[in-house]
Amino acid sequence: MEKLRIVFMGTPEFAVGILDTIIKNNYEVVGVITAVDKPAGRGQKIKYSAVKEYALEHNLKLLQPSNLKEETFLEELKNLQANLQVVVAFRMLPEVVWRMPKLGTFNLHASLLPNYRGAAPINWAIINGERKTGVTTFFIDDKIDTGAMILSKEIEISDNENAGLLHDRLMVLGSEAVTETLDLIAKVNVSTTIQIDNAEIKTAYKLNRDNCKIDWTKSAAEIHNLIRGLSPYPSAWCFFKDNGEEWSVKIYDAKIISESHSFQTGQIITSKKEIKVAVKDGFIQIISLQLPGKKKMQANELLNGVTFSEKAQAE
């Protein structure tokens, strides 16, 4: 049995759930590496990463390098005398870092590799209408998410599940995968599977304003998947246009109404309580949304103060 001395690397809330599980399973974490502090929000106040908050609360040794190849950082990392590094939602590591510990460096990725390598695997699994996803642990190599796989765990995606709900379930599943992986490594009982590339592999591209914009000419199912795949963050968006005015609107929750109609694609149809957008195979009923400078609200709340004309369009 190998005694593990772990350095943990991660930044967002997802990584905190995994780090917490490692600590609660009595593994020794000799250091935590996270992103440098950044100003955030309108006031540009300095914001700590979720992992830093956790590390400070639990009195864990913390390093925040801006440059992972910088000599001072590499010396500090070496001095921690870790024999294993665990990476969850961090950044690409230089070879000098991932090769440092005797037992290697493994990563937890929120997809069933080799599918959905990249920055936003949880979002893209939903956007692409997948029925299942999961988590994979693998030893890091010199490319992104391509290393030899240790183990994977699978989970079903329900019809109306959004990225936020799936994120939370994958965090729990990921915690199980990481503790099982640590157990295998401690028992010197790891067997790996090499990832095989093929033309069918799907990629988890970085999300940006362009690929988060709703295309109302697509099917109701594709639009619904985009909305739930980007909810609650960064959120799908479109323009509402009416009476010569235009608003950039975020849409968080919607449902499909399968119904034939003669409305123009993108036309906004409202009643006292409902907002629907006509699409080629039915309607997308908008449940919750956010207008510029306003808080997120239910559609019926918006309709208490806003009236749309019959020429209103979503684009």
Secondary structure, 3 states (H helix, E strand, C coil): CCCCEEEEEECCHHHHHHHHHHHHCCCEEEEEECCCCEEECCCCEEECCHHHHHHHHCCCCEECCCCCCCHHHHHHHHHCCCCEEEEECCCCCCHHHHCCCCCCEEEEECCCCCCCEECCHHHHHHHCCCCEEEEEEEECCCCCCCCCEEEEEEEECCCCCCHHHHHHHHHHHHHHHHHHHHHHHHCCCCCCECCCCCCCCCEECCCCCCCCECCCCCCHHHHHHHHHHCCCCCCEEEEEEECCEEEEEEEEEEEEECCCCCCCCCEEEECCCCEEEEECCEEEEEEEEECCCCCCEEHHHHHCCCCCCCCCEEC
